[in-house]
Amino acid sequence: MYFCTGQQSVAKFNEKDPSARNLVNIYMALFRFPNYDTDIVITYNIPILIGAASSSRQTAQEGNIQVGFEEFKRMLATFKINNYDLFAAT
């Protein structure tokens, strides 16, 4: 498994006001299955800061970086492929 993390400042719905930008942590894991010529990517986004003018202000909640990372690790730990027949042989 490969893992990376990043952070972006982004506004939804093409909002132009700089105070509409939200700070979002992004976690990504890549599982490679060369025997099946397949990769699986799992991503998890957690908003860290909701902009004052963001349209998400009313509905989104700011998250905790550590809690978000722990949730992502728990998700990865429980990820399981139950049926490898989903992947066609090449």
KOLFIPA-176960 format. One record per residue: x, y, z of N, C-alpha, C in turn. Coordinates in Angstrom, 2 decimals. Each point is the difference from the previous one (the first is absolute). Example, Ala and Ser with C-alpha at 12.3 -4.5 7.8 and 13.67 -1.06 7.14 Angstrom:
! KOLFIPA-176960
(site (13.19 -5.69 7.80) (-0.89 1.19 0.00) (0.90 1.20 0.00));
(site (-0.35 1.05 -0.72) (0.82 1.19 0.06) (-0.77 1.09 0.73));
***
This chain:
! KOLFIPA-176960
(site (0.85 -1.17 0.00) (-0.85 1.17 0.00) (0.89 1.23 0.00));
(site (-0.41 0.99 -0.76) (0.65 1.30 -0.02) (-0.95 1.01 0.61));
(site (0.56 1.00 0.65) (-0.83 0.97 0.71) (0.55 1.40 -0.23));
(site (-0.89 0.95 -0.18) (0.43 1.40 -0.05) (-1.09 0.87 0.61));
(site (0.39 1.19 0.38) (-0.93 0.95 0.57) (0.29 1.37 -0.58));
(site (-1.02 0.80 -0.06) (0.16 1.36 -0.51) (-1.04 0.91 0.61));
(site (0.09 1.24 -0.38) (-0.94 1.00 0.51) (-0.30 0.96 -1.13));
(site (-1.26 0.38 -0.13) (-0.36 0.96 -1.03) (-0.91 1.07 0.56));
(site (0.09 1.15 -0.60) (-0.89 1.11 0.30) (-0.92 0.12 -1.20));
(site (-1.27 -0.26 0.21) (-0.92 -0.11 -1.14) (-1.37 0.56 0.37));
(site (-0.65 0.60 -0.99) (-1.37 0.48 0.16) (-0.92 -0.87 -0.85));
(site (-1.20 -0.21 0.47) (-0.98 -0.79 -0.74) (-0.80 0.90 -0.93));
(site (-0.58 -0.61 -1.01) (-0.95 0.67 -0.89) (0.58 1.27 -0.64));
(site (1.31 0.01 -0.26) (0.65 1.12 -0.66) (-0.17 1.32 0.76));
(site (-0.05 -0.08 1.32) (-0.13 1.22 0.82) (1.28 0.82 -0.14));
(site (-0.16 1.30 -0.26) (1.15 0.87 -0.29) (0.57 0.69 1.24));
(site (-0.80 0.21 1.01) (0.45 0.71 1.20) (1.12 -0.80 0.67));
(site (1.17 0.61 0.23) (1.10 -0.73 0.66) (-0.37 -0.57 1.36));
(site (-0.94 0.63 0.69) (-0.40 -0.52 1.32) (-0.98 -1.17 -0.12));
(site (-0.30 -0.41 -1.24) (-0.86 -1.17 -0.21) (0.84 -1.27 -0.11));
(site (1.30 0.14 0.02) (0.88 -1.16 -0.15) (0.03 -0.83 1.28));
(site (0.02 -1.31 -0.18) (0.07 -0.94 1.11) (1.36 -0.69 -0.02));
(site (0.53 -0.29 1.16) (1.25 -0.74 0.11) (-0.35 -1.46 0.23));
(site (0.45 -0.87 -0.90) (-0.40 -1.41 0.02) (1.24 -0.88 0.01));
(site (0.08 -0.92 0.94) (1.06 -1.01 0.00) (-0.47 -1.16 -0.87));
(site (0.93 -0.55 -0.76) (-0.30 -1.11 -0.89) (0.95 -1.14 0.32));
(site (-0.56 -1.17 0.24) (0.79 -1.20 0.24) (-0.26 -0.96 -1.16));
(site (1.04 -0.63 -0.50) (-0.17 -0.92 -1.12) (0.86 -1.24 0.22));
(site (-0.60 -1.15 -0.26) (0.72 -1.27 0.06) (-0.15 -0.69 -1.35));
(site (1.08 -0.61 -0.44) (0.01 -0.73 -1.26) (0.36 -1.45 0.28));
(site (-0.89 -0.89 -0.38) (0.26 -1.44 0.10) (0.27 -0.50 -1.42));
(site (1.13 -0.65 -0.19) (0.36 -0.52 -1.32) (-0.18 -1.52 0.01));
(site (-0.62 -0.49 -1.05) (-0.22 -1.43 -0.17) (0.54 -0.40 -1.38));
(site (1.32 -0.13 -0.12) (0.60 -0.27 -1.32) (-0.45 -1.32 -0.61));
(site (-0.35 -0.97 0.81) (-0.48 -1.28 -0.54) (-1.31 0.16 -0.76));
(site (-0.73 1.08 0.32) (-1.28 0.26 -0.65) (0.06 1.25 -0.88));
(site (1.20 0.57 -0.13) (0.19 1.22 -0.79) (-1.00 1.08 0.45));
(site (-0.12 0.15 1.32) (-1.00 0.88 0.60) (0.58 0.78 1.16));
(site (-0.43 1.23 0.12) (0.29 0.84 1.16) (-1.32 0.43 0.61));
(site (-0.02 0.16 1.30) (-1.16 0.56 0.71) (0.48 1.21 0.78));
(site (-0.68 1.11 -0.20) (0.33 1.24 0.70) (-1.13 0.32 0.96));
(site (0.35 0.28 1.24) (-0.98 0.41 1.01) (0.40 1.40 0.46));
(site (-0.93 0.93 -0.06) (0.28 1.36 0.46) (-0.99 0.38 1.09));
(site (0.45 0.92 0.84) (-0.81 0.47 1.12) (0.31 1.48 0.18));
(site (-1.01 0.82 -0.05) (0.16 1.45 0.17) (-0.62 0.43 1.32));
(site (0.68 0.89 0.69) (-0.54 0.53 1.25) (0.19 1.51 0.01));
(site (-1.11 0.75 0.08) (0.13 1.46 0.06) (0.60 0.42 1.34));
(site (1.05 0.80 -0.07) (0.68 0.46 1.20) (-0.48 1.39 0.39));
(site (-0.27 0.81 -1.00) (-0.45 1.38 0.24) (-1.02 0.36 -1.06));
(site (-1.19 0.42 0.42) (-1.05 0.42 -0.92) (0.06 1.52 -0.11));
(site (0.12 0.50 -1.23) (0.08 1.44 -0.23) (-1.24 0.72 0.49));
(site (0.18 1.23 0.46) (-1.11 0.79 0.56) (-1.11 0.23 -1.03));
(site (0.35 0.14 -1.28) (-0.99 0.25 -1.04) (-0.33 -1.26 -0.81));
(site (0.43 -1.14 0.46) (-0.21 -1.25 -0.74) (-1.46 -0.42 0.02));
(site (-0.48 -0.51 -1.13) (-1.37 -0.53 -0.04) (-0.12 -1.25 0.87));
(site (1.12 -0.58 0.38) (0.01 -1.19 0.87) (-0.11 0.36 1.47));
(site (0.06 1.27 0.31) (0.04 0.46 1.39) (-1.17 -0.55 0.83));
(site (-1.19 -0.08 -0.60) (-1.19 -0.41 0.75) (-0.08 -1.52 0.22));
(site (0.63 -0.76 -0.89) (-0.19 -1.45 0.07) (1.25 -0.79 0.38));
(site (1.17 0.51 -0.34) (1.23 -0.74 0.26) (0.53 0.30 1.39));
(site (0.70 -0.96 0.55) (0.64 0.18 1.30) (1.51 -0.09 -0.18));
(site (0.69 0.84 0.73) (1.46 -0.07 -0.02) (0.43 -1.24 0.76));
(site (0.99 -0.69 -0.53) (0.45 -1.23 0.61) (1.29 0.17 0.76));
(site (0.34 -1.03 0.70) (1.25 -0.07 0.75) (0.98 -0.84 -0.83));
(site (1.19 0.55 -0.26) (0.97 -0.69 -0.85) (0.32 -1.39 0.54));
(site (0.27 -0.11 1.28) (0.38 -1.29 0.58) (-1.15 -1.00 -0.06));
(site (-1.20 0.46 0.32) (-1.16 -0.89 -0.05) (-0.24 -0.47 -1.44));
(site (0.11 0.91 -0.95) (-0.18 -0.36 -1.41) (1.00 -1.03 -0.46));
(site (1.26 0.17 0.40) (1.03 -0.95 -0.40) (-0.25 -1.36 0.64));
(site (-0.43 -0.03 1.25) (-0.31 -1.27 0.66) (-1.17 -0.70 -0.68));
(site (-1.02 0.76 -0.42) (-1.13 -0.58 -0.72) (0.47 -0.62 -1.32));
(site (0.88 0.71 -0.69) (0.52 -0.50 -1.27) (0.79 -1.29 0.21));
(site (0.85 -0.03 1.01) (0.77 -1.22 0.29) (-0.92 -1.17 0.34));
(site (-1.07 0.28 0.74) (-0.96 -1.04 0.36) (-0.70 -0.53 -1.27));
(site (-0.33 0.93 -0.90) (-0.63 -0.40 -1.26) (0.94 -0.91 -0.80));
(site (1.26 0.37 -0.08) (0.97 -0.81 -0.75) (0.20 -1.37 0.65));
(site (0.02 -0.03 1.32) (0.23 -1.25 0.72) (-1.14 -1.00 -0.22));
(site (-1.19 0.50 -0.29) (-1.14 -0.88 -0.19) (-0.30 -0.26 -1.48));
(site (0.75 0.63 -0.89) (-0.21 -0.22 -1.43) (0.36 -1.44 -0.36));
(site (-0.91 -0.64 -0.72) (0.22 -1.40 -0.36) (-0.68 -0.28 -1.33));
(site (0.68 -0.72 -0.84) (-0.61 -0.45 -1.26) (-0.55 -1.39 0.26));
(site (-1.30 -0.13 -0.12) (-0.65 -1.28 0.27) (-0.01 -0.93 -1.20));
(site (0.08 0.57 -1.19) (-0.11 -0.83 -1.21) (0.97 0.52 -1.06));
(site (1.11 -0.67 -0.16) (0.99 0.41 -0.99) (-0.47 -0.28 -1.43));
(site (-1.09 -0.73 -0.15) (-0.56 -0.22 -1.34) (-0.54 1.29 -0.61));
(site (-0.10 1.04 0.81) (-0.40 1.31 -0.53) (0.99 0.52 -1.03));
(site (1.23 -0.45 0.10) (1.06 0.48 -0.87) (0.25 -1.03 -1.09));
(site (-0.25 0.38 -1.22) (0.18 -0.92 -1.12) (1.48 -0.30 -0.19));
(site (0.29 -1.22 -0.33) (1.39 -0.39 -0.27) (0.45 0.64 -1.30));
(site (1.27 0.40 -0.03) (0.52 0.62 -1.23) (0.96 -0.92 -0.71));
***
